[in-house]
Amino acid sequence: MNTMNETIINHALFLGMKPEHLAMLAERAQAAQFKAGDVLFRESAPASQIYLIQTGKIALEAHGISGGTTRIQELGPGDVLGWSWLFPPFAWHFQARAVEPTEVVQLDGAHLLVAAERDHDFGYELMKRIAQVVIHRLQATRKQLLALQVESALEG
């Protein structure tokens, strides 16, 4: 078994999935590396990937009204990045930037979306798992917004 397949099979997000579903996940998987400062994707750009972070750190950033960015969350090894490929309008909701050299496994979101439509058992399993990622991301965003509110109140 190659390393890419092992990474997918052993990833916490996919534990317990049927072998045929794991095979669908691995079908178009590929390794990718990013240098510190590289932008993986920009807010509002078309979304088509899901990333399994192997090494390094990635910052999720949201654009503010004034044009700057606010760091929402920092992700590291074992974390999953990217769910926007699963929901219309299929555009990124955040910007992702490598904080340090980072290695990921990229999964083809468009391929997975088509596979989920064809095999509803696979689609249901994938949706349940990605929903947990979305919930986690929303909670992190909420905490960041509350922290900014407290910081603003203390300053003003």
N, C-alpha and C positions, 0 to 999 in steps of 0.2 A: 504494500500500500504506500502511495507516495505521501510526502509531507503535506501537500495541499489537502488531500482527502482526510488525512489524520487530523489536521487543524479543524476542518469543518465538523467531522464526526465527534471530536472531543470538545467542541466549543459549547459552553454552558447554554447558549441560546437554542442549540439544536439537540441537546441530550434527550434521548428517548424517542427520537423520530425514527420512522421506518427506514430500512436500508434504501428502498427505492426513492424515498423522499430526499434522503441525504445525497443520493446520486444526482437528483435534479439540481440540488444546491451546488454541487461540485462541478456540474457539466461545463460551465463557462467561467469558473473561478480562475483568478490569476493573482499573482503577487505584485505588489507595487511598493515603491519607496518614495518618501518625501523628505526633502531637506528642511531644516528649521526655517520658518518663514514662508514656505510654500503654501499656497491656498489650494485646498482640495476642491472646493466648490464655493460659489458665491450665492448669497441670498437672491432668490427669484430666478436663478438660472435653471434650465431643465434638469430634473433629477432622474438619474438612471442607474445609480449604484448603491450598494450597501457594503460597508467596510467592517471587517473584523480586525480590530487593532491588535497587532502582535507585539510590537515594541514601540517605545516613544510616547509622545503626548500630543494630543490635538485639542485646540481650544475651539469651542463653539462660540460664535460672536453674533450679536444682533446689531443691526444698524440703527442708530438713534436719529431723531428728528434733526439734530444739529449737524449730522453728517459723520460723526464719529462712530466707533463701535464699542459695545459693552460685552465683556466676556461673561457668558452665561454659565458655562460649565467647561471643565477640563476633563478629557477622556484619556484613558491609558490602556495598557495591555489587558485583554479580556473584554473590553467594552465594544459595543456595537454602535456604529455611526451610520445614520441614514435610514429614513423610513418614508421620505417624501415621494419616492418612486412608486409607492403603493397606492397613493391617493391622488385623485385629480385635484389640482391642475398639474400634478407631477412636476412641481417646482420646489427648490430648496427653501426652507423656512428660516435657515440660519446660514451663516458663513462658517466654514471650517478651515482652520489654519494650523499647520504643524508648528508646535512650540519647540520641538527638538527633532533630530532625525527619527523618522517613524517608518515602520514596516507594517503593511496591512495585507489582508486578503480581500480582494474586490470580488463581489458577486454581482452578476448582471441582473439588475432589477427588472428590466423589460422582459428578459427571458423568464424570470421567476413569476412575473405577473401573468404571462401567457400560460405557463405551466400550472399556476393556481386556477386559472379559468378552465383549463382542460381537466384537471384532477381536483375536484372540490375537497377531497380528504386532505390533500396536500395544502390546498389554499386555506382551509380551516386551521390546520396546524400552524402554518406560517403566520396567518393573521393573529392567532392567539399570542404567538411569541413576539411579533412585532408590536402588538398593542402594549405589551409590557414595557418595551423600549420607549414607546410614545409616552406612556404614563410616567415613567422615570424622568424623561426629558422635561415634561410639563411641570413636574414637582420641582426639579432643579431650577427651572425658569422662575417659578413662583417664589422660591426661596431667595433667588438673586434679586428679584423685584422688591421683596420685603426688606432685604438688606440695604438696597439703594434708598428705599423710603426712610429707613431709620437713619442712614448716613445723612440724607438731605435734611431731616428734621434736626439733627444734632448740629449741622452747619448753619442752619438758618433760623 
